[in-house]
Amino acid sequence: MRKKGYILLVCLSCLWTIASFPQAHIIFPDSSQITSDRDSLDLLPHKSVSPASDIQPQSDSVKERQRITVWKIDERTGERYETSIDTAIYNYQRTTLPDGYSVAVGHLGNLGLPLFSKIFFDRKEKSQFVFYDAYDPYNKNPENQLFFNVRLPYSRLNYQMAGATEDKEERFEGRLTMNFGKRLNVGLEVDYPYARGFYNSQAAKHIDWILHGNYLSDRVEVHAYASTAEITNYENGGIADDRFITQPDSIEQDFKTKDIPTKFSKTWNRLKTDQFYLTGRYNLGYRKEPVEGGEKGEFVPVASLILTSRYREQYRRFLSYDTAYVDQEKQIQAIDTVYRNRFYYGAVDDSTHYTSFKNTLALSMREGFRDWVKFGLTAFVEHDVRKYSMIDTVGTMRTSHKENSVVVGGILNKRQGENLRFNIRADLGVAGYNLGEFRAMGNVETGFNISGKRTELVGEAYVKNLKPKYLEENYHSKYFWWNNDFGDIRRVYFGGKLFIPFTNTTIRAGVENLKNYIYFDENKDPVQATDNVQVFSIQVDQDLRFGVFNWNNQVVYQTSSNQHAIPVPTLSVYSNMFLKTKIVNELTLQLGIDAHYHTKYYVPGYEPALLQFYNQREMKIGNFPIATAYANMHLKQTRFFLMFYNIAPLVMDPDYFSLPHYPVNPTLFKIGLSVNLYN
């Protein structure tokens, strides 16, 4: 295995050398032709999108700007915000890896398996159905959906592949959208990751279908969304002996990764989500005087009446056919030996069911309908009916719980103009389970030009008083059983971002104080940190360019006042060193090496029976780079890449664990292709 690795590394070095020589007939264009800013974190949504007839296209190529308009919506109010489709020329290969989700990521190795960001401020609030949080980058929601207005049918096909037949990892994504007249658009999407796994009992499969559409006119705006998603992933509990990774020479036999023993087999987590979403806006307004020769004047919306409905049904099942019996005072199943408690006998088969039916009624005053109206204002009331069911005390019947929640709130925002934009939101639970829950959050953006370059400054803050989620307080299963009475979680955050164009530097900093923070302890039980916990983070993104040579870096420093409650690595780094240029006029080439790295700390462990990450104190992980060598290319409407993943073990002692007892995939070759079609 080691010899093959050195051969691959030598081949890559030769390719790099060839690309660097002028004899290779590479055309070096001026920087304006090859510069493409790396994606950045937008703390503020972009400005509102005008009605369909006035939408300004936002995409990454001239042809797309002529044919495609794309936006996202606010899930609560249906308001539209301009965005762009995924046609970035550079760093496409990074978006195909679990590691690409953040600067530092904890994951189980395979594509499609649970993961979390080791950067604390990248993490979202817990959802009502906490089991799906571990799949956050793969989850589909109306707020993340792209909606379209196209002159011609548009489709996109993505495919990526790694490994041989027995351990192949694949992902296929497809999108088709078309207009029926100027006002109606309908689209269909599919996402199908399927990874057989490079380690034993580690396969994962997702199948997501999405149907979406929108109807836009002066008076009426409607967005519809329906999706079904299924996840099945094998659970192996991690490898049984870490020396197979860290000290392979000490194993006195040849082995493949599939031969490494794992803690259990024939065990699965299965999840399913069905969603139906509909939002409608009726615009009140007036028409301007018709222009000379025109049929009618432009419609100016003044206010909107909004109704939004969302139904979500989610299901999770944990089961095992690892039914071999072992003697441990009395006969128990093999998987039972891993856990302290057993609350019922027989094969493990736990399931939890959740439904939510949420309706929101809102009234909005539109920004800019008069010159003196410098902001938009929205007020809303929201009602949510939630139902849960799980096994009861004997494990053969089910218990159920139903709760209601009524929330009122408002939004004050200013999205037009260059010198000042802001977005302030607040909501308050006034009845039901969320009585007393409170959120107030806001961000403000300003900027100024120096020598023709714009410096941007963003500030953000929030104050939250959150109720514990029902499943954090109540859960029944074979191995875990709790009925807690937690207090409200209080969170106060202040932070900001500064972009300096002269040095191409972005600085982000934030500090948060948390009271009654809920986490899973060493025993994998939910507990509450009654003391205050402070988390501070500062991130510096620095992009350097010298001709065709580029070096992009993201460095994150974090500190937590209670590493038992919120463990974080002190230093996390993502570094990407590459050449970018054009070959024979049409083909854009990016050739580089990147790496993710963080200092050692007690990385949270993963518990399959809960689909949660828990705070362990037995094993530190870090100080090892997860490095990738790649060639990323773009030709007209096609992107493709070649990649060698996890190449550091070829030149240093292997220690490539992402979580305790969960190594990342071994060194492997991966390819990917993305094609955009306009016809």
C-alpha positions as CSV (number, residue, x, y, z in Angstrom):
1,M,0.0,0.0,0.0
2,R,2.8,2.4,0.9
3,K,4.7,1.8,-2.4
4,K,1.5,2.6,-4.4
5,G,1.1,5.8,-2.4
6,Y,4.6,7.0,-3.3
7,I,4.0,6.2,-6.9
8,L,0.9,8.4,-6.9
9,L,2.7,11.2,-5.2
10,V,5.6,11.1,-7.8
11,C,3.0,11.1,-10.6
12,L,1.3,14.2,-9.1
13,S,4.7,15.9,-8.7
14,C,5.4,15.3,-12.4
15,L,2.0,16.7,-13.4
16,W,2.7,19.8,-11.3
17,T,6.1,20.3,-12.9
18,I,4.7,19.9,-16.4
19,A,2.0,22.5,-15.6
20,S,4.6,24.9,-14.4
21,F,6.8,24.9,-17.5
22,P,6.2,27.4,-20.3
23,Q,7.0,24.6,-22.8
24,A,3.6,23.1,-21.8
25,H,2.0,25.8,-24.0
26,I,-0.2,27.2,-21.2
27,I,-1.7,30.5,-21.9
28,F,-1.4,33.0,-19.0
29,P,-4.2,35.6,-19.3
30,D,-4.4,38.8,-17.3
31,S,-5.7,38.5,-13.8
32,S,-9.1,39.9,-14.7
33,Q,-9.8,36.8,-16.7
34,I,-8.9,34.3,-14.0
35,T,-9.8,36.0,-10.8
36,S,-12.8,34.5,-8.9
37,D,-13.4,35.3,-5.3
38,R,-13.8,32.4,-2.9
39,D,-17.3,32.0,-1.5
40,S,-17.7,34.0,1.7
41,L,-20.1,33.8,4.6
42,D,-23.0,36.3,4.1
43,L,-24.2,37.5,7.5
44,L,-26.9,39.5,5.8
45,P,-29.2,38.2,3.1
46,H,-28.9,40.1,-0.2
47,K,-31.4,42.7,-1.1
48,S,-35.0,41.8,-1.9
49,V,-35.8,40.6,-5.4
50,S,-38.3,42.6,-7.5
51,P,-41.3,41.1,-9.2
52,A,-40.6,38.6,-12.0
53,S,-40.7,41.1,-14.8
54,D,-38.0,43.3,-13.0
55,I,-35.8,40.6,-11.5
56,Q,-32.1,41.3,-12.2
57,P,-30.3,38.0,-12.9
58,Q,-27.7,36.8,-10.5
59,S,-25.4,34.1,-11.8
60,D,-21.8,33.4,-12.6
61,S,-21.6,33.6,-16.4
62,V,-22.8,36.0,-19.1
63,K,-25.0,33.3,-20.7
64,E,-26.7,32.6,-17.4
65,R,-27.3,36.3,-16.8
66,Q,-29.2,36.4,-20.0
67,R,-31.4,33.4,-19.3
68,I,-31.7,32.6,-15.6
69,T,-32.9,34.3,-12.5
70,V,-32.5,32.5,-9.2
71,W,-33.4,33.3,-5.6
72,K,-34.1,31.9,-2.1
73,I,-37.0,32.7,0.2
74,D,-37.5,33.4,3.9
75,E,-39.3,30.3,5.1
76,R,-41.5,32.2,7.5
77,T,-42.6,35.1,5.2
78,G,-41.9,33.9,1.7
79,E,-39.8,37.0,0.9
80,R,-37.3,36.6,-1.9
81,Y,-33.6,37.2,-1.7
82,E,-31.3,37.1,-4.7
83,T,-28.6,34.5,-4.8
84,S,-26.6,32.6,-7.4
85,I,-26.6,29.0,-8.8
86,D,-23.7,26.7,-8.1
87,T,-21.5,27.4,-11.1
88,A,-18.3,28.5,-9.3
89,I,-15.2,27.8,-11.4
90,Y,-12.8,27.2,-8.6
91,N,-12.7,24.8,-5.6
92,Y,-15.6,22.7,-7.0
93,Q,-13.8,19.6,-5.7
94,R,-14.0,20.8,-2.1
95,T,-17.8,20.9,-2.1
96,T,-17.9,17.1,-2.7
97,L,-16.2,16.1,0.6
98,P,-17.5,16.0,4.2
99,D,-14.4,18.0,5.2
100,G,-15.5,20.9,2.9
101,Y,-18.5,21.7,5.2
102,S,-16.3,23.8,7.5
103,V,-12.7,24.6,8.4
104,A,-12.7,21.7,10.8
105,V,-15.3,18.9,10.6
106,G,-15.9,15.8,12.7
107,H,-17.3,13.0,10.6
108,L,-17.4,9.2,10.3
109,G,-15.4,9.0,7.1
110,N,-18.0,8.2,4.4
111,L,-20.0,10.5,2.3
112,G,-23.6,10.6,3.7
113,L,-22.8,9.8,7.3
114,P,-23.3,12.0,10.4
115,L,-21.0,14.9,10.9
116,F,-20.7,18.2,12.8
117,S,-18.6,21.3,12.6
118,K,-15.8,21.7,15.1
119,I,-16.1,25.5,14.7
120,F,-18.7,26.3,17.4
121,F,-20.2,29.3,15.7
122,D,-20.9,27.3,12.6
123,R,-23.4,25.1,14.5
124,K,-27.1,25.8,14.2
125,E,-29.8,25.7,16.9
126,K,-31.1,22.2,17.7
127,S,-34.2,21.3,15.7
128,Q,-37.3,19.7,17.2
129,F,-36.4,16.3,15.7
130,V,-32.8,16.2,16.9
131,F,-31.9,13.0,15.1
132,Y,-31.7,14.8,11.7
133,D,-29.2,17.4,13.0
134,A,-26.3,15.0,12.4
135,Y,-27.1,15.1,8.7
136,D,-27.4,18.9,8.4
137,P,-25.4,19.5,5.2
138,Y,-27.5,16.9,3.4
139,N,-30.9,18.1,4.7
140,K,-33.4,19.7,2.3
141,N,-35.5,22.6,3.4
142,P,-37.6,25.3,1.7
143,E,-35.3,28.0,3.1
144,N,-32.3,26.4,1.3
145,Q,-34.1,25.7,-1.9
146,L,-33.3,27.6,-5.1
147,F,-36.3,28.9,-7.1
148,F,-36.0,29.9,-10.7
149,N,-37.3,32.0,-13.6
150,V,-35.8,30.8,-16.9
151,R,-36.3,31.7,-20.5
152,L,-35.3,28.2,-21.7
153,P,-35.4,24.9,-19.8
154,Y,-32.4,24.6,-17.5
155,S,-30.9,21.4,-16.1
156,R,-27.8,20.5,-14.1
157,L,-26.2,17.0,-13.6
158,N,-23.5,16.3,-11.0
159,Y,-21.7,13.0,-10.6
160,Q,-18.8,12.0,-8.4
161,M,-17.2,8.7,-7.8
162,A,-14.4,7.1,-5.7
163,G,-13.2,3.6,-4.9
164,A,-13.6,0.1,-6.5
165,T,-16.7,-2.0,-6.7
166,E,-16.7,-3.3,-3.1
167,D,-16.2,0.1,-1.5
168,K,-17.4,2.5,-4.2
169,E,-18.6,5.9,-3.1
170,E,-20.9,7.7,-5.5
171,R,-23.2,10.7,-5.6
172,F,-25.6,11.8,-8.3
173,E,-27.5,15.1,-8.3
174,G,-29.9,16.2,-10.9
175,R,-32.0,19.3,-11.5
176,L,-34.5,20.2,-14.2
177,T,-36.5,23.4,-14.2
178,M,-38.6,25.2,-16.8
179,N,-41.1,28.0,-17.2
180,F,-44.7,27.7,-18.5
181,G,-45.1,31.3,-19.6
182,K,-43.6,34.3,-17.9
183,R,-45.1,33.7,-14.5
184,L,-45.0,30.0,-13.7
185,N,-41.9,27.9,-13.1
186,V,-41.8,24.2,-12.1
187,G,-38.7,22.2,-11.1
188,L,-37.7,18.7,-10.1
189,E,-34.5,17.7,-8.2
190,V,-32.9,14.4,-7.0
191,D,-30.0,13.8,-4.8
192,Y,-28.6,10.3,-4.5
193,P,-25.4,9.7,-2.4
194,Y,-24.5,6.0,-2.1
195,A,-21.3,4.9,-0.3
196,R,-20.6,1.3,0.3
197,G,-17.9,2.2,2.8
198,F,-14.1,1.7,3.0
199,Y,-14.5,0.2,6.4
200,N,-16.7,-2.7,7.5
201,S,-20.4,-2.1,8.1
202,Q,-20.3,1.5,7.1
203,A,-22.5,1.9,4.0
204,A,-24.7,4.9,3.6
205,K,-27.5,5.7,1.2
206,H,-29.7,8.8,0.8
207,I,-32.4,9.3,-1.8
208,D,-34.0,12.8,-1.9
209,W,-36.7,14.0,-4.3
210,I,-37.8,17.6,-4.5
211,L,-40.6,19.2,-6.5
212,H,-40.8,22.9,-6.4
213,G,-42.5,25.7,-8.2
214,N,-43.4,29.4,-8.1
215,Y,-46.0,31.7,-9.7
216,L,-45.2,35.4,-9.8
217,S,-47.3,38.3,-10.8
218,D,-47.7,41.9,-9.7
219,R,-50.4,41.0,-7.2
220,V,-49.8,37.3,-6.4
221,E,-46.6,35.5,-5.4
222,V,-46.7,31.8,-4.6
223,H,-43.9,29.4,-3.8
224,A,-44.5,25.6,-3.3
225,Y,-42.2,22.9,-2.2
226,A,-42.6,19.2,-1.6
227,S,-39.9,16.7,-0.8
228,T,-39.3,13.2,0.4
229,A,-36.0,12.0,1.8
230,E,-34.8,8.6,3.1
231,I,-31.5,7.8,4.8
232,T,-30.1,4.4,5.6
233,N,-26.7,4.0,7.1
234,Y,-25.0,1.0,8.6
235,E,-23.5,1.6,12.1
236,N,-20.3,-0.2,13.1
237,G,-19.6,1.7,16.4
238,G,-16.1,2.6,15.2
239,I,-13.1,0.3,14.7
240,A,-12.2,-2.0,17.6
241,D,-8.4,-1.4,17.5
242,D,-6.9,1.9,16.6
243,R,-3.5,0.4,15.9
244,F,-4.7,-0.8,12.5
245,I,-4.5,2.9,11.5
246,T,-1.8,4.4,13.8
247,Q,0.6,1.4,13.8
248,P,-0.2,-0.8,10.8
249,D,3.3,-2.4,10.8
250,S,2.5,-3.8,14.3
251,I,-0.3,-6.0,12.7
252,E,1.5,-9.2,11.8
253,Q,-0.5,-9.8,8.6
254,D,-1.5,-8.0,5.4
255,F,-4.9,-6.4,5.7
256,K,-7.3,-4.1,3.9
257,T,-9.5,-1.5,5.5
258,K,-12.5,-3.8,5.2
259,D,-10.6,-6.4,7.3
260,I,-10.3,-4.0,10.3
261,P,-12.6,-5.3,13.1
262,T,-15.4,-3.0,14.2
263,K,-17.5,-3.0,17.4
264,F,-20.7,-4.3,15.9
265,S,-22.3,-5.1,12.6
266,K,-25.7,-5.7,11.0
267,T,-26.9,-2.5,12.7
268,W,-28.7,0.4,11.0
269,N,-30.1,3.9,11.5
270,R,-33.0,4.6,9.1
271,L,-34.6,8.0,8.8
272,K,-37.4,9.4,6.6
273,T,-38.7,13.0,6.1
274,D,-41.7,14.2,4.1
275,Q,-42.3,17.9,3.7
276,F,-45.0,20.0,2.1
277,Y,-44.7,23.8,2.0
278,L,-46.8,26.5,0.5
279,T,-46.5,30.3,0.9
280,G,-48.6,32.9,-0.8
281,R,-48.4,36.7,-0.8
282,Y,-51.0,39.1,-2.0
283,N,-49.5,42.5,-2.8
284,L,-51.4,45.8,-2.3
285,G,-50.1,48.7,-4.3
286,Y,-50.6,51.1,-7.2
287,R,-49.4,51.6,-10.7
288,K,-47.2,54.4,-11.9
289,E,-48.3,56.6,-14.7
290,P,-47.7,54.7,-18.0
291,V,-44.6,55.7,-19.9
292,E,-45.1,57.2,-23.3
293,G,-46.1,54.5,-25.7
294,G,-46.4,51.9,-23.0
295,E,-49.6,49.9,-22.2
296,K,-49.5,50.3,-18.5
297,G,-47.3,51.7,-15.8
298,E,-45.1,49.8,-13.4
299,F,-46.8,48.2,-10.4
300,V,-45.4,49.4,-7.1
301,P,-46.2,47.0,-4.1
302,V,-46.9,48.9,-0.9
303,A,-47.9,46.1,1.5
304,S,-48.4,42.3,1.4
305,L,-50.7,39.9,3.1
306,I,-48.8,36.6,3.7
307,L,-50.0,33.1,4.5
308,T,-47.5,30.2,4.9
309,S,-48.2,26.6,5.7
310,R,-45.7,23.8,6.3
311,Y,-46.3,20.1,7.2
312,R,-43.3,18.0,8.2
313,E,-43.3,14.3,9.1
314,Q,-40.1,12.6,10.3
315,Y,-39.3,9.1,11.4
316,R,-36.2,7.5,12.8
317,R,-35.5,3.8,13.5
318,F,-32.5,2.2,15.1
319,L,-32.3,-1.6,14.8
320,S,-29.8,-4.4,14.9
321,Y,-29.6,-8.0,13.7
322,D,-26.4,-8.5,15.6
323,T,-28.2,-11.2,17.5
324,A,-25.4,-13.6,18.4
325,Y,-25.8,-14.4,22.1
326,V,-22.9,-14.2,24.5
327,D,-22.8,-15.3,28.2
328,Q,-22.3,-12.4,30.6
329,E,-23.9,-13.7,33.8
330,K,-26.9,-14.4,31.6
331,Q,-27.3,-14.6,27.9
332,I,-27.4,-11.2,26.1
333,Q,-26.9,-10.2,22.5
334,A,-23.5,-9.1,21.3
335,I,-24.4,-5.5,20.7
336,D,-25.8,-5.3,24.3
337,T,-22.2,-5.6,25.7
338,V,-21.4,-2.1,24.4
339,Y,-24.0,-0.4,26.6
340,R,-24.5,0.0,30.3
341,N,-28.3,-0.3,30.4
342,R,-30.9,-2.4,28.8
343,F,-34.5,-1.2,29.3
344,Y,-36.1,-4.1,27.5
345,Y,-35.0,-7.5,26.3
346,G,-34.9,-8.9,22.8
347,A,-33.4,-7.5,19.6
348,V,-33.0,-3.7,19.6
349,D,-35.6,-2.0,17.6
350,D,-36.2,1.7,18.6
351,S,-38.3,4.1,16.7
352,T,-39.4,7.7,17.1
353,H,-42.1,9.5,15.1
354,Y,-42.6,13.3,14.8
355,T,-45.0,15.5,12.9
356,S,-45.4,19.3,12.8
357,F,-48.0,21.4,11.1
358,K,-47.1,25.1,11.2
359,N,-49.1,28.1,9.9
360,T,-48.0,31.7,9.7
361,L,-50.0,34.8,9.0
362,A,-48.1,38.0,8.3
363,L,-48.6,41.5,7.2
364,S,-45.7,43.3,5.5
365,M,-45.0,46.9,4.5
366,R,-42.6,47.0,1.6
367,E,-39.4,48.9,1.6
368,G,-38.9,51.7,-1.0
369,F,-42.5,52.2,-2.3
370,R,-41.9,55.8,-1.7
371,D,-38.5,57.6,-1.6
372,W,-39.0,58.4,2.1
373,V,-39.8,54.8,3.1
374,K,-36.3,53.5,3.9
375,F,-37.1,50.2,5.5
376,G,-39.5,47.3,5.4
377,L,-41.6,46.1,8.4
378,T,-43.3,42.7,8.9
379,A,-45.5,41.5,11.8
380,F,-46.5,37.8,12.1
381,V,-48.3,35.3,14.2
382,E,-47.4,31.6,14.0
383,H,-49.1,28.4,15.3
384,D,-47.4,25.1,15.4
385,V,-48.9,21.7,16.3
386,R,-46.3,19.1,17.1
387,K,-46.7,15.3,17.9
388,Y,-44.2,12.8,19.1
389,S,-44.4,9.0,19.7
390,M,-41.9,6.4,21.0
391,I,-41.9,3.1,22.8
392,D,-43.4,3.0,26.3
393,T,-42.1,1.5,29.6
394,V,-42.4,-2.2,28.4
395,G,-41.0,-1.7,24.9
396,T,-44.0,-3.3,23.2
397,M,-46.4,-0.4,23.0
398,R,-46.0,3.3,22.3
399,T,-46.5,6.5,24.2
400,S,-47.4,9.8,22.5
401,H,-47.1,13.5,23.3
402,K,-48.8,16.5,21.6
403,E,-47.9,20.1,22.1
404,N,-49.0,23.5,20.7
405,S,-47.0,26.7,20.3
406,V,-48.1,30.2,19.4
407,V,-45.4,32.7,18.5
408,V,-45.7,36.4,17.6
409,G,-43.0,38.5,16.2
410,G,-41.7,41.1,13.7
411,I,-39.0,41.9,11.2
412,L,-37.5,45.3,10.5
413,N,-35.1,45.5,7.7
414,K,-33.4,47.7,5.1
415,R,-31.9,45.9,2.1
416,Q,-31.5,48.8,-0.4
417,G,-28.7,51.2,-0.5
418,E,-24.9,50.9,-0.3
419,N,-24.1,52.7,2.9
420,L,-26.3,51.1,5.4
421,R,-28.3,47.8,5.5
422,F,-29.8,46.1,8.5
423,N,-32.0,43.2,9.5
424,I,-33.7,43.0,12.9
425,R,-35.9,40.1,14.0
426,A,-37.7,39.2,17.2
427,D,-40.3,36.6,18.2
428,L,-41.9,35.7,21.5
429,G,-43.8,32.5,22.5
430,V,-47.1,33.7,24.0
431,A,-49.0,30.4,24.5
432,G,-48.4,26.6,24.6
433,Y,-45.1,24.8,25.0
434,N,-43.0,27.7,23.8
435,L,-44.5,30.2,26.3
436,G,-41.8,32.6,27.4
437,E,-39.3,31.6,24.6
438,F,-37.7,34.7,23.1
439,R,-35.4,35.6,20.3
440,A,-34.1,39.0,19.3
441,M,-31.4,39.1,16.7
442,G,-30.0,41.6,14.3
443,N,-27.2,42.5,12.0
444,V,-26.1,45.7,10.3
445,E,-23.8,46.2,7.4
446,T,-22.0,49.3,6.2
447,G,-19.1,50.1,3.9
448,F,-17.0,52.8,2.4
449,N,-14.8,53.2,-0.6
450,I,-11.1,53.9,-0.5
451,S,-9.2,54.4,-3.8
452,G,-12.1,52.8,-5.6
453,K,-12.1,49.7,-3.4
454,R,-14.9,48.9,-1.0
455,T,-14.3,48.0,2.6
456,E,-17.2,46.3,4.3
457,L,-18.1,46.1,8.0
458,V,-20.8,43.9,9.5
459,G,-22.0,43.7,13.1
460,E,-24.4,41.1,14.5
461,A,-25.9,40.2,17.9
462,Y,-28.6,38.1,19.4
463,V,-30.3,37.4,22.7
464,K,-32.2,34.1,23.1
465,N,-34.2,32.5,25.8
466,L,-34.9,29.0,24.5
467,K,-37.0,26.1,25.7
468,P,-35.4,22.7,25.8
469,K,-36.6,20.5,22.9
470,Y,-39.0,17.7,23.9
471,L,-36.6,15.0,22.8
472,E,-33.9,16.5,25.0
473,E,-36.1,16.1,28.0
474,N,-37.9,12.9,27.1
475,Y,-36.6,9.8,25.2
476,H,-37.2,6.1,25.5
477,S,-35.2,3.3,23.9
478,K,-33.5,0.0,24.8
479,Y,-30.2,1.5,25.9
480,F,-31.1,5.1,26.8
481,W,-34.1,6.4,28.8
482,W,-34.6,9.8,30.3
483,N,-37.3,12.1,31.6
484,N,-35.7,15.4,32.4
485,D,-36.9,18.8,33.6
486,F,-34.3,21.2,32.2
487,G,-34.4,25.0,32.6
488,D,-34.5,27.5,29.8
489,I,-31.2,28.0,27.8
490,R,-30.0,31.6,27.6
491,R,-27.6,32.8,24.9
492,V,-26.1,36.2,24.3
493,Y,-23.9,36.8,21.4
494,F,-21.9,39.7,19.8
495,G,-19.8,39.6,16.8
496,G,-18.8,41.1,13.5
497,K,-16.9,40.8,10.2
498,L,-14.5,43.2,8.5
499,F,-13.4,42.8,4.8
500,I,-10.3,44.7,3.8
501,P,-10.0,44.8,-0.1
502,F,-6.4,46.0,-0.3
503,T,-5.1,42.8,1.3
504,N,-8.0,40.6,0.4
505,T,-8.5,39.9,4.1
506,T,-11.6,39.0,6.0
507,I,-11.7,39.0,9.8
508,R,-14.6,37.6,11.8
509,A,-14.8,37.6,15.6
510,G,-17.5,36.7,18.1
511,V,-18.1,36.0,21.7
512,E,-21.1,34.2,23.3
513,N,-22.3,33.6,26.8
514,L,-24.4,30.5,27.4
515,K,-26.4,29.7,30.5
516,N,-28.0,26.2,31.0
517,Y,-26.4,24.8,27.9
518,I,-27.5,21.2,27.2
519,Y,-25.0,18.7,26.0
520,F,-24.4,14.9,26.1
521,D,-21.8,13.9,28.8
522,E,-19.4,11.0,29.0
523,N,-22.2,8.6,29.8
524,K,-24.0,9.8,26.7
525,D,-26.9,11.3,28.7
526,P,-28.2,14.8,28.2
527,V,-27.1,17.2,31.0
528,Q,-27.3,20.9,31.6
529,A,-24.4,23.1,32.5
530,T,-25.9,25.4,35.1
531,D,-22.8,27.7,35.2
532,N,-22.2,30.3,32.5
533,V,-20.0,29.2,29.6
534,Q,-18.2,31.7,27.4
535,V,-17.0,30.9,23.9
536,F,-14.7,33.2,21.9
537,S,-13.7,32.8,18.3
538,I,-11.7,34.9,15.8
539,Q,-11.3,33.8,12.2
540,V,-8.9,35.3,9.6
541,D,-9.4,34.5,5.9
542,Q,-6.4,35.6,3.9
543,D,-6.1,35.1,0.1
544,L,-2.7,35.7,-1.6
545,R,-2.0,35.8,-5.3
546,F,1.2,36.1,-7.2
547,G,0.5,35.8,-10.9
548,V,-1.0,32.3,-11.4
549,F,0.1,31.2,-7.9
550,N,-2.6,31.4,-5.2
551,W,-2.6,30.6,-1.5
552,N,-5.9,30.9,0.4
553,N,-6.0,30.4,4.1
554,Q,-8.6,30.3,6.8
555,V,-7.4,30.3,10.4
556,V,-9.8,30.0,13.4
557,Y,-8.8,30.5,17.0
558,Q,-11.4,29.3,19.6
559,T,-11.5,29.2,23.4
560,S,-14.2,27.8,25.7
561,S,-14.4,28.5,29.5
562,N,-15.7,25.0,30.0
563,Q,-14.1,22.4,27.8
564,H,-16.2,19.7,29.5
565,A,-19.5,21.3,28.3
566,I,-18.2,22.8,25.0
567,P,-15.0,21.3,23.8
568,V,-13.3,23.2,20.9
569,P,-9.9,23.0,19.2
570,T,-7.7,26.0,20.0
571,L,-6.5,26.4,16.5
572,S,-8.1,25.2,13.2
573,V,-6.7,25.8,9.8
574,Y,-7.8,25.3,6.2
575,S,-5.0,26.0,3.6
576,N,-5.3,25.8,-0.1
577,M,-2.3,26.3,-2.4
578,F,-2.9,26.2,-6.1
579,L,-2.1,27.4,-9.6
580,K,-4.9,28.7,-11.7
581,T,-4.8,29.6,-15.4
582,K,-6.3,28.8,-18.8
583,I,-5.3,26.3,-21.3
584,V,-6.1,26.7,-25.0
585,N,-8.4,29.6,-24.3
586,E,-11.5,27.7,-23.2
587,L,-10.2,25.3,-20.5
588,T,-9.7,26.8,-17.0
589,L,-7.3,24.8,-14.8
590,Q,-6.8,24.9,-11.1
591,L,-4.1,22.6,-9.8
592,G,-3.4,22.4,-6.1
593,I,-3.0,20.9,-2.7
594,D,-5.2,21.7,0.3
595,A,-5.4,20.5,3.9
596,H,-7.6,20.7,7.0
597,Y,-5.8,20.8,10.3
598,H,-6.6,21.4,14.0
599,T,-4.8,21.1,17.3
600,K,-5.4,18.1,19.6
601,Y,-8.4,18.2,21.9
602,Y,-11.1,15.9,23.3
603,V,-13.2,15.7,20.1
604,P,-16.8,14.6,20.8
605,G,-17.5,11.0,20.2
606,Y,-20.4,9.5,18.2
607,E,-23.2,7.4,19.6
608,P,-25.1,5.4,16.9
609,A,-28.1,4.5,19.2
610,L,-28.8,8.2,19.7
611,L,-27.5,9.7,16.5
612,Q,-25.8,12.3,18.7
613,F,-22.3,13.5,19.5
614,Y,-21.3,13.3,23.1
615,N,-18.4,14.8,25.1
616,Q,-15.8,12.2,25.9
617,R,-12.6,12.6,27.9
618,E,-10.7,9.4,26.9
619,M,-9.0,10.3,23.6
620,K,-7.6,13.4,22.1
621,I,-7.6,13.8,18.3
622,G,-5.8,16.3,16.1
623,N,-2.3,17.5,14.9
624,F,-2.7,15.5,11.7
625,P,-3.6,17.2,8.3
626,I,-6.3,15.8,6.1
627,A,-4.7,16.7,2.8
628,T,-5.9,16.5,-0.8
629,A,-4.1,16.9,-4.1
630,Y,-6.4,17.9,-7.0
631,A,-6.9,19.2,-10.5
632,N,-10.0,21.2,-11.0
633,M,-11.1,22.2,-14.5
634,H,-13.9,24.2,-16.2
635,L,-14.8,24.1,-19.8
636,K,-17.8,26.3,-20.9
637,Q,-20.8,24.7,-19.1
638,T,-18.8,21.7,-17.7
639,R,-16.8,21.4,-14.5
640,F,-14.7,18.3,-13.6
641,F,-12.0,17.3,-11.2
642,L,-9.5,14.7,-10.3
643,M,-8.5,14.2,-6.7
644,F,-6.2,12.2,-4.4
645,Y,-7.8,12.3,-1.0
646,N,-5.9,11.9,2.4
647,I,-2.4,11.9,0.9
648,A,-0.6,12.9,4.2
649,P,-0.1,9.2,5.2
650,L,2.1,8.8,2.2
651,V,4.8,11.0,3.7
652,M,4.1,10.8,7.5
653,D,3.0,8.4,10.2
654,P,-0.8,7.9,9.8
655,D,-3.1,9.2,12.5
656,Y,-6.1,10.2,10.4
657,F,-8.9,10.0,12.9
658,S,-11.8,12.5,12.7
659,L,-13.7,11.2,15.8
660,P,-12.6,8.7,18.4
661,H,-12.3,5.3,16.7
662,Y,-13.6,6.7,13.4
663,P,-10.8,7.2,10.8
664,V,-11.5,9.1,7.7
665,N,-11.3,7.3,4.3
666,P,-7.8,6.0,3.4
667,T,-5.9,7.5,0.5
668,L,-8.0,7.2,-2.6
669,F,-8.6,8.6,-6.0
670,K,-11.8,10.5,-6.8
671,I,-13.4,12.1,-9.8
672,G,-16.3,14.4,-10.4
673,L,-18.3,16.0,-13.2
674,S,-20.9,18.8,-13.3
675,V,-22.7,19.8,-16.5
676,N,-25.1,22.7,-16.9
677,L,-27.5,22.5,-19.8
678,Y,-29.6,25.4,-21.3
679,N,-31.9,24.2,-24.0
